[in-house]
């Protein structure tokens, strides 16, 4: 995994940065996080089957699934008249790497500040 840009710099530069931004944008919505969590407990599921257990229509759920798919977090596979969805956990790797890098940079800055104050 390559290092992520430093916090404060824009993420618009590379394809990887755009992918990380898309993951964060998709996961900013609490409904999408719930949908992804549900998908994580099943190998594949249709929107109709998933909507039965969620407080939304199949059409609304499909919109959220499409946003997750656009971010690379979900893969849709067509089988006859049905579309089956499955989570792609590896899509989170770059976003997690960015958070780890950003956290480490803040830890370093706070440690320097602590030493300076003492």
N, C-alpha and C positions, 0 to 999 in steps of 0.2 A: 504494500500500500504506500503510495506516495504521500508526502506531507501536504496538508491542506493549506490554503492561504491563511495568512494571519488574520485574526479578528480585526475588523475595521476596514479591511480591504474588500472590494466588491468581488462577488463570486461570478461575475458575468464572463470571465475570461475563457475558460475551457469547457469542453463537453462534460467532463467530470463535475465541474462546478455547477453547470446547468442541471445535471442529474441530481446532485445533492439539493439544489434549490427546489427542484420539482418534488422530491421526497418530502422536504420540510413543508412545502405548500400543501401537498396532499394530506399530510398528517396534522396540519394546523386545524383541520375540521374534526371535532370530537366524534361526529357520526362516522367519518371515515376510519378513525382509529378503532371504533367499536366494530365496524365491518371487517377490518383487517384482523382484529383479535378473533372474531368468529371464524374467519377463513383459516386462521392458524390451527384451529382444532379439527379441521376436516381436510381430507385429501383434495377433493373437488366438490363443488356444490353449484347448483343452478340458482339464479336470482329468485325464481319462484319459491324454491325450497327454503332459501335463506330468509326471504321476506315473511314467511310464516312465523318465524321466531323473533321478528323485529317489529318495532312500532312504526312501520312505514310501508308504503305501497311498493310493489315490484318495480314500478317505473322510477320511483325516487331512489330505490336501492341500486338500480341499474346505472343511474347517473353517477352515484358515488363509486360504483365499481369501475366505471369508465375513467373517472378521475384517478383512481388508484392504478389502473392499467396504464394510463398515460404517464404516470410517474415511475412505471416499471415495477411496482409493488405487487401487481396481480397479473396473471396471464389468463386470457379468455380463449377457450377452445370450443369451436363449433362442432356439434354432433347432431346431425339431422336438424330438427327444429329447435333444439336446445343449445344454449351456450353454458359451458361449465367453466367455473372460475377456480383458480387456485392461487394461493399466496406464493410470492417469490421472496423468501427471507433474505437471500443474498443481496437484494436491492438495497437493504439498509446498511450494508457494510461501509460504503463511502460516507454516508451521513453519520454513522457512529464514529468513524475515523475522524471526521471533521470536529465532532463534539469532543472527542478525546484530546485532539490537538489544541482546540480552543481552551479547554479546561486546563491543560498543562501550561499553556502560555499564561493564563491568569494565575495559576499557582505560582509560577516563576515570578511574576510581577508582584504578587502579594508577599512572597517571601523576601524579595528585595526591599519592599516597603517596610516590612517588619524589622529587618536588619537595620535599616536607616533610622527607624524610630527608636530602637533600643539604644 
